[in-house]
Amino acid sequence: MMCCNMFKYIVFRVASLLAGVPLAAAAYAGKFGIQAWQAFKARPP
């Protein structure tokens, strides 16, 4: 019985990690995009 619970826990942790990766990538891309836009606006005409 204990083995089954451990397996579910591991699957849950892996699923949580895989769900978090796209969120982190989106946040990083958004931050980079904002910095690029601000640099673009600040350039001389």
Rosetta blueprint (number, residue, H / E / L):
1 M L
2 M H
3 C H
4 C H
5 N H
6 M H
7 F H
8 K H
9 Y H
10 I H
11 V H
12 F H
13 R H
14 V H
15 A H
16 S H
17 L H
18 L H
19 A H
20 G H
21 V H
22 P H
23 L H
24 A H
25 A H
26 A H
27 A H
28 Y H
29 A H
30 G H
31 K H
32 F H
33 G H
34 I H
35 Q H
36 A H
37 W H
38 Q H
39 A H
40 F H
41 K H
42 A H
43 R L
44 P L
45 P L
